[in-house]
């Protein structure tokens, strides 16, 4: 466990400027909202939950670490396998931490903040709160892990033609899928199963299945990386 803690600390030190930038931007945004509310009637304005804004940290971690942490740890003598396992551990810890914070923050929003402001929370919009605190935490963790694995795989494949092809397919998939009526129903079904699944077991399982697919793809790119 000591080795995992070292990896987590090292990645945090590398990411802390990004993490604190996100937190400071959130605080500055809320300060600006407060100042504006002193001079205008903003009681009917709806804003995104502050907890949801922290998801940006996960996206930055999934993008920055495959680019910079890989070079540092491999240059120190670690193997690609050690780097990759450490990366998945860091992803899991951060995904679980943000999921737990969002689950608890939602309870605070409903019980306190919504008496004074209107907020929209993604876990409420996706109906993850219908599964209770533990269920919402599990669904979020699985979804966040899946997204981080996808981004990490795409970033890890930046040097390979297949990686560029995956980027092109991903960028084109949604507009093409929604523009063609025969494909639109499958796109809707996919996102419904991914985000709006009425079954906790099925929703978590589907996200984890995609997570393992993206992890496998990320490993295929990582094992061939030379820089």
Secondary structure by P-SEA (a helix, b strand, c coil): caaaaaaaaaaaaacaaaaaaaaaaaaaaaaaaaaaaaccccccccccccccccaaaaaaaaccccccaaaaaaaacccaaaaaaaaaaaaaaaaaaaaaaaaaaaaaaaacccccbbbbbcccccccccccaaaaaaaaaaaaaaaaaaaaaaaaacccaaaaaaaaaaaaaaaaaaacccaaaaaaaaaaaccccccaaaaaaaaaaaaaaaaaaaaaaaaaccc
